[in-house]
């Protein structure tokens, strides 16, 4: 007899653009997000017995995403995701957890005649600020009948494309009968940064809200600055060592984070031997023209955790 091992459902690719207008200054702030919301709980019979009485329609989930974006700020996304997930637990007793993913798309304010423009923006890259939130019901009733929950948050930077033309080496690696890669003491290093940091669990939306704007935005800015600075100035012995140092610096800068992870594709730029044409020198110290590679590419990952004894207590 088959048994349903796990199930969740919801609405994906819900696109929202929110414009906040400061009536006093005339300055507008634009935030564009894409939301995925999946629900879990006592929904087995909708799969096994064609019982739709336990299904919150995905259209209703979509509408809730819009309404909560109207009722509350969507920045920082960690707080918006937590509030959205809490709504589904408070509203539907048979739902045990809500999984909310938010992607924040990059809009940068234009400068016109040297001054920030009040309502015009441009997209200066495909980098996104992302949040994964799981809001789960915990046993027991909260004070005043409120739902007891645990909120797990993971914040991330994705698609930050970086390149430096020197300051990177790779040598001393295993050489055997399968090795053709030459050692190098100077190479182009390029990657699309995917960096995520996991927060210590929160016990309520109120705990997420406490200092939210400063906590989450400051952490994102700190992580981004550390990544950019270390990438630029580090004499990199390997992608592995550089990403470990980035993790260590982020953990130091954001005490409420207990784990940092990276996934970095090594986007290769190969030297091109042009000596066949009139003896042109274009390798080693003479290299100027390179061939960008679309694949295959290296992919390096790691996660670095904080010593449990040093974790902050909320």
N, C-alpha and C positions, 0 to 999 in steps of 0.2 A: 504494500500500500504506500503510494508516494506521500511525502510530507513536505509542506511548504517551509523551507528553511529560513527564508528572510524575504521581506517585501517592503518597498517604499515607493511612493509615487508623488507626483506633483506637477508643477509648471516650470518649464525651462525657457531660457532666452526671452525673459520679460524685460523689455527695454524701457527705461524711465529717464526723462530729462527734467530736472527741477531747476527753476529759476528763482533765486531769492533776491528780492528787491529792497534796497535800503531807501526808504522814502525821503529821508533827510538829505542824503548825499547823492542820490540818483545812481549809486553804484550797484550793479547787478553781479551776482555770483551764479555761475552755471555748473551743475554737477550732472554728468550723464553716467548711468549705471546699467548693467545687465544683471538680472537676478534669476537665480534658480532656487526653488523652494520644494523640498521633498518631505513628505510626512510618513511617520511610522506609528504603529499602534495596533489596536484590535481591529485589524482590517482583513484578516485572513479569509473570512467568508466571502468577501468580494471576489477573491481569486478562486476559491474552492467550491463555492455554492451559488455563484452568480447573485450574491446578495449585495445590492448597491446601497442599502440603507446605512452602511458604515462609511460610505465614500463622500468626502467633501470634494465637490466638483473642482477639477483643475481650473475651470473658468472662475470659480469663486476665489481660488487661491490667487489667480492673476489680479482680480479686482481688489483683493485685500492688499496686495503689494502696492498698487496705485494709491489706495486710500491711506495706508500708513505712511507713504511718502508725502502725502498732502498734510497729514496730521503732525508729522514729526520731521526734524531735520534728517537728511540722508548722509550728512557728514558730521562726525566720522562714521564710516560704513560699519565699523564694529558695533556701534550702539544701535544703528538702524537694524542691522541683522538680528541683534539680540531682542529688540522690541518686537520685531516681526515674528520671530520664533515663539516668544512668550505669548503673543496673541493667540496662536493656534492651540497652545496647551491650555490657556485660560478659557477658550471658547468651546473646545471640543474635548470632553472628558476622556473619550476613548483614544485620543492621540497621545502617544507617550513621548515622542521626540520629533523635533523639526530640524531639518538640515538646510541651512541657508547659505548659499554662495553669492557673493556680490563682487562684481568686477567694476571698478571705477575707471572710466576712459579719460584720457588726458586732454584737457582743454586749458590752454595757457593764455592769460590775458595779454592782449596786444598793447604795445607801446606806440603811441602816435605823437610825433613831434617831441619825443623824449619823455612823455608822460603816460602813465597807465590809462588805457581807455576804459570808460566806465561799463561798457556793455558789449565789447567786441573781443573775440577769442580766436586762437588758432591751435591746430594740433601739431605739435613739434616732435612727435614720435609715437610709436605704437605701444610704448610702455604702459602698463596698467598697475593700479593698486587694488589688491584683491583681499577678500575676507572669506573664511570658511567658519561658520558658526553652527554648533550643535546645541540646541536647547532641549534638555531632557528632563522629564518628570522624575522626582525623587520621592521615596515613600514618606507618608505623613502629611498632614495639612499645615499650611503656613499660618502665621498670625492673620487674624481678620479674614480667614477663609482663603487667603491667597495660595496660589499653586507653588509648591516647593520645587525648585529647579536647580539644575547644574548647567552652567553655560561654559562651553569650551570654545575658545577662539583661536584661530590661526590667521595671522596677517601675512601678506606677502607682497613682493615686488616681482613682476613678470614682464619679460620682453624688453628689458633695458639693454639695448645694444651698445657695446663698448669695443673699442679697438685701440691698441697702442703699437707703434711701429718699431719699438725697441724696448729693452728692459725686461725681456723674457728669455729664459733658457730652458733646455731640457737635455740632460745628459746623465750618465751613470746608471741608466736603466738596464734591465736584464737583456743580455745579448745571447742569442742562441741560433740554431739552424733556421729559425723562422723569421729572424730579424733582418729587415732591409732599411729601417729608418736610421738615418745618420744622426749622430749627436750634434746638438747645436748650442752655442753659447749666446746667440743673439737671433731672435726671431720676432715676427709679428704675432701678437696675441690678441684674439678677438673672441667674444662670446656674447650670448644673449642671457643676461642674468635672470635666474629664477631663484629667489631667496625668500624663505618663509620662516617666521618665528612664532612659536607656540606660547601662549600666555598661561600662567597658572589659572586653574578653573575659578570662575566666579559663581557665587551662590544666588545671585538675583540680578535682575535688570538694574536695580538701584546701585548695586556694586559696580556694574559696568559703567553706569552713568556718572558715578562719582569721579570727577576730574577727567571725564572722557575726552574732551577736546584736546586738552594738553597731553594726556597720557598717550593716546593712540596716534595722533598726528605727529607728536614729538618723536615717538618711536620710529615711525615711518621715515621722517626726515633724517633722524640719526642713522638709521640703517642705510639709507640711500647715500648719505654723505660719506659714511665709512666705506661703503663699497666703491664709490667713485674715487675717493682719495687714495685708498690702499691700492686699488687697481693701477692708478696713475704712478704712484711713487715707489711701489714695491719692486725691488729687483727680484723678479719671480723665478724661483728654482723649478716650480711646477705649478700647474693649476691646483693640484691637491693641497700644496702647502699654502698657497695664497688664499684659497677659500677657507681653510682652517683658521688662518689669522683673522679673516673677516668675521667668522663666527665668534671667535674669542672677543673681538672688539665690540660686537653688537651685544653680547651677553654682559659685558662690562658696562656698556652705556645704558642698557635698559634692564634694571634690576628685577622687574616683574615678569620678565621672559625667562622660561626655563629650558628652552630648546631652540636652536637655530639650525636650519638646513639649507643647503645649496644644491642646485642641479645646473651644471655649466657645460654646454656643448663647446668643444674646442673647434672653432671655425677656422679651418686651415687656409693659409695663403702660401702657396708653394713658389719657390724661386723658379725662374725660367732660364734655362741655358740657351743663350743666343749666340754662342761662339761659332756656330755653323755659318752665320752671316757676317762675313768680313771681320771675324775675330772679336765681335762685340763682347765686352765683359759685363755680365749681368748676374753673377753669383757671388756669394760671400759678401765681402765689404763693398763690392761693386753693384750689388743687387738694387735695382730701382723699380723694375717691372715685375709684378707678381701675378699669379693666376689664382683668383678666389675659387675655392672648391665648394660644391653644393653637397657633396657626400661621397663616401662615408666620412663621418667625423667622430672624434672622441667625445665621450659623455662621462663627466666626472660628477659624482654625488657624495655628499656627506651630511651627517647630522652631528651636532655638538651639543651636549647637555651640561647643565650646571650641576655641580655637586649638590645633592639633595639637602645637605646640612646648611647650605647657604641660601636656600630659597626664602624669599620674603613671605611674611605671614600677613594676610589681609584681615 
